[in-house]
């Protein structure tokens, strides 16, 4: 049985950390973009000031959205004071096209993107190149990473958590290194077509289709066709 004193220490640490996160959120209006509503509710509880009789966070909460369409609809314009706590995938797919769109606005929001395991180097690098201001591993949220990311954002700095940072410099090209022909092959691969079927569809030799598939696997740093198809969906390269 756990020592009650240990539980008390854990609770005190949680309260202290929650207060720290709440203080770091004060400069922002907040939007939560996640397909997991229970996680959103837990995150909101963590961000609230538990020392107050009336939680202060809801006064600054813009919305909780579970799809790109909901984020577009509910995000105010201008959005320069809005911090979006966003998952890498929403109900309608990868958030990368949404991220690119939002960051190209004249008055863009600040985006803190949570990446879920298993981590994909191509996805991490693609998000960073788009200009996401903070990248944090979803599994690291409870290890102080949310507070560290918020502190960096408040200093005007970009932040990449220690779990993700090594992936930014890992060897191998990322998703945008795919050639035009490989980008044509990728959706067919995602449909489950064989090399022969891909060759027929694109009017190329079967051996050429095979070579394209092999290069796609290498560039996306995956081991098989199924993994390539799944990653392509996460990257927003196919639907």
C-alpha positions in Angstrom: 0.0 0.0 0.0 1.3 3.5 -0.8 2.4 5.7 2.0 -0.2 8.5 2.6 2.7 10.9 3.0 3.8 10.2 -0.5 0.3 10.9 -1.8 0.3 14.2 0.0 3.6 15.1 -1.6 2.3 14.2 -5.0 -0.8 16.3 -4.5 1.3 19.3 -3.2 3.5 19.0 -6.3 0.5 18.9 -8.6 -1.0 21.9 -7.0 2.3 23.8 -7.2 2.7 22.9 -10.8 -0.9 23.8 -11.7 -0.4 27.2 -10.2 2.8 27.6 -12.2 1.1 26.7 -15.4 -1.8 29.0 -14.6 0.5 32.0 -14.0 2.3 31.3 -17.3 -1.0 31.3 -19.2 -2.1 34.7 -18.0 -0.8 36.6 -21.1 -2.9 34.4 -23.4 -6.4 33.7 -24.5 -6.6 30.0 -24.9 -8.1 27.5 -27.4 -7.8 23.8 -27.0 -7.9 21.7 -30.2 -8.1 18.0 -29.5 -10.2 15.1 -30.6 -10.0 13.7 -27.0 -12.6 15.6 -25.0 -11.7 13.8 -21.7 -8.0 14.9 -22.2 -9.2 18.5 -22.8 -11.2 18.5 -19.6 -8.2 17.2 -17.6 -5.9 19.7 -19.2 -8.3 22.5 -18.3 -8.4 21.3 -14.7 -4.6 21.3 -14.6 -4.5 24.9 -16.0 -7.0 26.3 -13.5 -5.9 28.1 -10.4 -7.0 25.7 -7.7 -6.4 28.3 -5.0 -9.2 30.4 -6.3 -12.9 29.9 -5.3 -13.8 30.8 -8.9 -11.5 29.4 -11.5 -10.0 32.1 -13.6 -9.2 30.1 -16.8 -12.7 30.0 -18.3 -12.7 33.8 -18.5 -9.9 33.5 -21.1 -10.9 30.3 -22.8 -11.9 30.9 -26.4 -13.2 27.4 -27.2 -12.5 23.7 -27.3 -12.6 22.3 -30.8 -12.3 18.7 -32.0 -11.8 19.4 -35.7 -10.0 21.8 -38.1 -13.4 23.2 -39.1 -14.3 24.0 -35.5 -11.0 25.7 -35.0 -11.4 27.8 -38.1 -15.0 28.8 -37.0 -14.2 29.6 -33.4 -10.8 31.3 -33.7 -11.1 35.1 -33.4 -9.5 37.5 -35.9 -7.1 38.9 -35.0 -5.7 35.9 -33.2 -2.3 37.3 -32.0 -3.3 37.0 -28.3 -4.6 33.4 -28.7 -2.5 30.3 -27.7 -3.8 27.1 -29.3 -3.0 23.9 -27.4 -3.3 21.5 -30.3 -3.1 17.8 -30.9 -1.3 16.6 -34.0 -4.5 14.9 -35.3 -8.1 16.1 -35.0 -11.4 14.3 -36.0 -10.9 15.4 -39.6 -7.3 14.3 -39.9 -3.8 15.7 -39.7 -3.5 19.3 -38.4 -0.6 20.2 -40.6 -2.7 21.8 -43.3 -4.6 23.7 -40.6 -1.3 24.8 -38.9 0.0 26.1 -42.2 -3.2 28.0 -42.9 -3.4 29.6 -39.5 0.3 30.7 -39.3 -0.1 32.4 -42.7 -2.8 34.7 -41.4 -2.0 38.4 -41.1 -2.5 38.1 -37.3 -1.7 34.5 -36.5 -2.2 32.6 -33.3 0.6 31.0 -31.3 0.5 27.2 -31.6 1.7 24.7 -29.0 1.5 21.3 -30.8 1.5 18.0 -28.8 2.9 15.0 -30.6 1.8 11.5 -29.8 3.8 8.3 -29.7 5.0 6.6 -31.7 6.9 9.7 -32.8 7.6 10.1 -36.5 10.7 12.2 -37.5 9.1 13.4 -40.7 6.0 14.6 -38.9 8.0 16.4 -36.2 10.2 18.1 -38.8 7.3 19.1 -41.0 5.6 20.8 -38.1 8.7 22.6 -37.1 9.3 23.9 -40.6 5.8 25.2 -40.8 6.7 27.5 -37.9 4.9 25.9 -35.0 6.1 27.9 -32.0 6.3 25.0 -29.5 6.5 21.2 -29.9 5.9 19.0 -26.9 5.6 15.2 -26.6 2.1 14.3 -25.4 3.6 11.9 -22.9 5.8 14.7 -21.4 2.9 17.0 -20.5 2.9 15.7 -16.9 6.7 16.0 -16.6 6.9 19.8 -16.5 7.2 20.2 -20.3 4.0 22.3 -20.6 5.3 24.8 -18.1 8.8 24.9 -19.8 7.2 25.4 -23.2 4.9 28.2 -21.9 7.8 29.9 -20.2 9.8 29.9 -23.5 6.8 31.3 -25.4 6.4 34.1 -22.9 10.0 35.0 -23.6 9.3 35.2 -27.3 11.3 32.0 -28.0 10.4 28.8 -29.9 10.5 25.6 -27.9 11.0 21.9 -28.8 10.8 19.4 -26.0 13.8 17.1 -25.3 11.9 14.0 -26.6 11.3 15.7 -29.9 14.4 17.8 -30.4 16.7 14.9 -31.5 14.3 14.1 -34.3 14.8 17.6 -35.8 18.4 16.8 -36.6 18.1 13.1 -37.3 19.5 11.8 -40.6 17.4 11.4 -43.7 15.2 13.6 -45.8 11.7 14.6 -44.6 8.3 14.4 -46.3 8.9 17.5 -48.6 11.9 15.7 -50.2 9.4 13.5 -52.1 9.6 14.0 -55.8 6.6 15.0 -57.8 6.3 11.4 -59.1 6.6 10.0 -55.6 3.8 12.3 -54.5 1.7 10.8 -57.3 2.6 7.3 -56.1 2.0 7.9 -52.4 -1.8 8.2 -52.6 -2.0 5.0 -54.7 0.2 3.2 -52.2 -2.2 4.5 -49.4 -5.1 3.0 -51.4 -3.4 -0.4 -51.0 -2.4 -0.8 -54.7 0.4 -3.2 -55.6 3.4 -2.1 -57.5 1.9 -3.6 -60.7 -1.4 -1.7 -60.1 0.5 1.5 -59.5 2.5 1.0 -62.7 -0.7 0.5 -64.7 -2.4 3.5 -63.2 0.6 5.8 -63.9 1.6 4.1 -67.2 5.1 3.3 -66.0 7.1 0.1 -65.7 6.5 -2.1 -62.7 10.1 -2.0 -61.7 9.9 1.8 -61.8 6.9 1.8 -59.5 8.8 -0.5 -57.2 11.7 1.9 -57.0 9.4 4.8 -56.3 7.8 2.9 -53.4 11.2 2.0 -52.0 12.4 5.6 -52.1 9.1 6.7 -50.4 9.7 4.2 -47.6 13.3 5.5 -47.2 12.4 9.2 -47.2 9.5 8.8 -44.8 11.7 6.5 -42.6 9.2 3.7 -42.3 9.6 0.0 -42.8 6.6 -1.0 -44.8 3.8 0.2 -47.0 1.2 0.3 -44.3 3.3 2.5 -42.1 4.0 4.8 -45.1 0.3 5.1 -45.8 -0.5 5.9 -42.1 2.2 8.5 -41.9 1.1 10.1 -45.2 -2.3 10.5 -43.7 -0.9 12.0 -40.5 1.2 14.4 -42.6 -1.8 15.5 -44.6 -0.2 14.3 -47.8 -3.2 12.0 -48.5 -6.7 11.8 -47.2 
